[in-house]
Amino acid sequence: MTTTAPTFDTSNSLTDHDNLTTNRLRVVFAGTPEFAAISLAALINQQEALNIEVVAVYTQPDRKAGRGQKLSASAVKEVALANDIAVEQPVTFKKSSAEGLSARQTLRTYQPDVMIVAAYGLILPIGVLETPTHGCLNIHASLLPRWRGAAPIHRALLAGDDETGITIMQMDKGLDTGDMLYKVSANIASDDTAASLHDKMAALGATAISTVLKDLAAYKAQAIAQDDSQANYAEKLVKTEGEVDWSQPAAAIERQIRGLTPWPGAYTFLAGQRVKVLASLPLNTLQQTNEPAGTVISVGRKAILVACGKESETESLATTLAITHLQFAGGKPMTAEQVCHGNQLNDSDQFTSESK
């Protein structure tokens, strides 16, 4: 793990620094899922050490969830309520609506010095970004300007990146385009899934924002502009991205399985029935075959070997993927050994796309 932090010239920000260290920072936190809740909990637990006070929490309105479709509070709301912190759940901040104007006025009443934002899910107009004295800081799960947007953790895995990290960014009107106050990187392991990498980034994000708040004036004074020419975008995931195209090389499919776990999950079809591909072995050694893509080469106790596409056009043989966990339609997740002892999959069976 490495960090990128500016070398501070404290003379440039002495007045701001004195103000920040003398007075306790009034912090408003805005976030919704577990990723954000980890940072919120860390800030609440360190209020004395960081000389801050979390005065309010903003989160998405309660949503219906589960089979019973009961209203469910966000992970951030649960943390706030457990610590007796005021919770606000506006549906909009747009000044064109009465609800938005009311939400802006409510935010002003909290007199925030800074607003910390992490996976909030609600657009913050420039009028909101400028309400706190020191603006809004975003905890973003990538090494900006790489992977701006909604799904940076998943996109890093899908692209086969070797590392990712957290960027603490000063928010502006663009999509993750603001100046960078602090960056910390971490390696992506060969067995990382979106779930495991999410947990790593959530913990790293909590540490990173705490680091910045220890000396906010200095980090703000030495903020670095992003190089827009190096930017790329992490588009929001859609369910159809989970369908496996077996004509792709095994390496790409292996990344797809890890990058889409747990949602939307990788899947294929066998005799018209959907089969979830839950896990596969890392590609430490690349086995090859001349079988057509999607063919089940062997159903073994340790793994199910499936033919994939060629690694490149110059290769004469196709690659293979060793699947360790599957889930057939209407059934429970199964290991390769459990599949091997059953009769739902056999050598020479063909995995296909939905359209075939």
N, C-alpha and C positions, 0 to 999 in steps of 0.2 A: 504494500500500500504506500503510495506517495502523495504528498500534498504540494499544491502550488499556491504560495502565499506571497503577497507583495512585501518588499522591503520598505518599511514605514519611514516617512519623513514627518515626524510628529510636529515639527514647527509649522507645517502647512495646515494643521487642523487642531491647533492647541485650544482654541476657544471652544469648538465643538466637543473636543475630548473632555475638557473641564466640565462642560454642561452635562455630558452623558455620565460621567463618573460621579458627579455630585448628586444628581437627581435620579431617582429610580425610573427606568424606562417603562412607560405604559405600553404594553404589548397587546395587540389584538391578533388572534390566530385564526386563519381561515383554511379549512381543509375538510375532507370527508372520509376517505377510506382508512384502512389500517396503516398504510404507509405514512399518512399524516398523523395519525393518532400516536405513533411511536415518538415523533418529534414533540408533539404537544405534551405528552407525559414527561419527557425529558426536561422540557422547559419549566413545567410546573414544579418538578422536583428540585430544580436548580435556581429557583427565583432569588433566593438570598445570595447565592454564590455569584450569580450573573447580574445582580442589582437590577432586576426587572420585576414587573408585576403583570401577570396575565389578567387583563381586566375584562375581556370578553372573547367568546369563541363564535365564529361564523361557520356554518356547515349547511349542506344541502337539506331541504325538507325531508321529513321521514318518508320512506318509500315502502310500498308493499313488497313483501318477500316471502319465500317459502311456499309450500303447498297450500297453506291456509291463507296466503296472501294478506297476512296481518301487517299493519304498519310497523316498520322497524327503524330504530334510530341508527344513525351512522356511528362508526367506531369513534370518531372524534367527539360526537355529542355525548357518548357514554363516558368518555374520559372527563369531559368538562363537568357533567352532572355529578360524577363521583367526587369531584374536587370543588363543588359549589361555585362554579364559575358561570356567569351569565351566558346563555346560548341564544344566538340569533339565527334565523333560518329564512332569509328573504328569498323570493323566487326570482328577483331581478334587481339590478341597480340602474336600469335605464331611466334617465330623467324624463323620457317621453311618457312615462306612466306614473300614476299616483303611488303605486307600490314602490317603484324605484326611487322616487323622490323621498318617500318616507324612510326607505332603507338607508339612503345617504345621510339623512338628518340624524337617524339613530346612531350611525357610525360616528358622526361628529360629536355626539354627546359623550362618547367614551374618551374623547380627547387623546387619541392614540399617538404615541411617539413613533411607532413603527408597526407595520402589519406584516406578519409572517404568513406566507401562503404556500401550501403543499397539497397538490392534487385536489383543489377545491371543487372544480367542475362548473364554476360560474364565471362568466366573463366580467372582468373588472374594468369599467370605463376609466378614461383618464381622470375624470373628476374624483373617482374613488382612489386611484393610485396616488393622487396628490393630497389626499386628506391627511394622512399621518405626517408628522413633522419630517421624518426621514424616509417617507415613501413606503413602498411595499417590497419585501424581499421574498424571492421564490426559492424553494428547495427543489431543484430539478435533478432527476435521476439520470443524468448523462454528463459527459464531458463536453459541454457546449464549446463551439457551435454544432457539434455532431449530435444528431437526434433531438432536434427541437420537436415539440409536439406532444401528442397524447400518449404514445406507447413506447417510450425510449428503452425500457428494459427489454421488452419483447423484440424490438427491432435490432438491438445490439446482438442478441442471441441468434436471430434469424440471419443476420449478415455475417455471422462467424467472427465477430470482434473478439480480440484477445483481452481487452480491458474495457471498463466503463467507469462510472464514478458519480460523484455529486458535484453540482455547481450551485453556489449561492449567488443569485443574480438579482440586480436591481430591476424591478419590473418597469416596462414602458408599454406603449400602446401596441407594439408588435407581438408576434407569437414567439415567446422565449428569445427575444432579440436584445434584451437589456445588457448593460455592462456587468461584467463578472467580478464579484468581490472575493471569491474564494473557490478553489477547486481541489478535490481530493479524489484520487483514483484507486481502483482495486482490480485485480485480475479476475477474469471470468474462467472458472474451472471447466474442465472438459465434461463434467457431469452436472453442471448447473442447469436448472430449469428456470422458467420465468418465476416460479414460486420461490425457489431457493435464492435466486438473485434479488428478487423483491425484498426478501427479509434482510439480506446483506445491505442493500441500498437504504432500506428504512433505518437501520441502525446507524449507518454511515451518515445519513442525512441529519439525524438527531445530533450526532457529534459535530458535524460541520456547522450547523446553525448556532450551536452553543459556542463554538470557537469564534464565530463572527461577532456574536452579541457581547463577548467579553471585551471587545475593543471596536465597537461599531464605527466610530468616527474615523479611526485609522484605516479600516478596510474600505470604507466609502471613499476616503480621500485618494486611495491607490487603486480604485476600480479600473478594470481593463476592458476596453471595447471589444466586442466579438468581431471576428473576420467573417463577414457575410459570404464571402466567396467560398468558404470552407463548410458552409452550413448544409445540412440535409434534414429531412423531415420524417418523423416517426408517426405515420398516419395511424388513426384509430383502427383497432382490429375489427374484422368482421368474421362471422361464423364460417363463411365459405373458404376462408384461408386455411382452414383445418383439413380440407380434402387433399389427400396425398396424390401427387402425380408421380407414379412409379417410373416414368421416363426420365425423371430428374436423377442426378447422381446420388448415391447413398449418403454422401456428406451433407447435401442440401436437405434431404429428408430427415436425417438424424437431427439437424439443427431445427427443422420445423417441429419435430416432436417435442424437443426440449423448450423451444421458444414459445410454444402454444400450450404448455402445461402450467396451470390446470384449465385455462380457458383461452380459446374455444375448444382446444384439444384437437389432436390429429385423428383423422378417420379415413377409412376406405370402405369398399364394398365387396362382399363375397356372395355370389348368387343373388344379388339384389338386396341383400341385408347389410345394414351399416355395421361396421366393426370399428371400435375405437382402438387406436394404436397408442398405448399408454407409455411405453418406454422401450428403449433399445440400448444395445451396448455401444460404448464409445468406439470410434473407428481407429483403434490403435494400429491395426493391420488391415489393409484393404484387400478383401478377397474378391475374385472376379469370376464371371460365369458367362456362358453363351446362351443362357435361357432368356426368353422374352421378359420384358419388364413386368413386374407384378406377379411373376410365377413363384409359388411356394416351393423352394428347392428341397427343404427338409424341415420336418417338425421334430425338433430335438428337445431333450429335457432342459438344457441350459438356454437354448435360444431357438427361434424360428427363423430360418434363413430365407430371405426373399430377394429376388432379382430386381435390380434397379437400373437406371440409365447409365450410360458411359460417362466417365469422368471428363472426357474431352472427345472431340470429333476424330482425333488421331488415334484413339484407343480402339483396339479390335474387340476387346471383351467388355462386358458390362460389369458394374459394381454390385455388391450385395449388402444387405442390411440385416443385422442380427437382432430380432425383436424379442424382448424378454417378458413383456406384459401386454395382454390384449383384453378386450371386453366385447363379447358378442351381444347382439341386440337382445334386450330383455334379461341379460345375465349379469353376473358380478365380475369384477376384475379377476383375471386369471394369470398365473405365471405360465411360462413356457412349459414347465413340467406338468402343470395341471392340464394344459391344452394337449400335451403329448399323450396323456393318459385317457383323454376323451375321444370323441369321434366327430368333433365339429370342424376340424381342419386336417387336411391330408397333404402329403407330398403331391406336387403337380397341380394343386388348386390354384385358381387365378384370382388375385385381387384386381378390382377394376374401379373405374370412376362411376359416379352416379348415373351418368348418361348412357353407359353401356349395359 
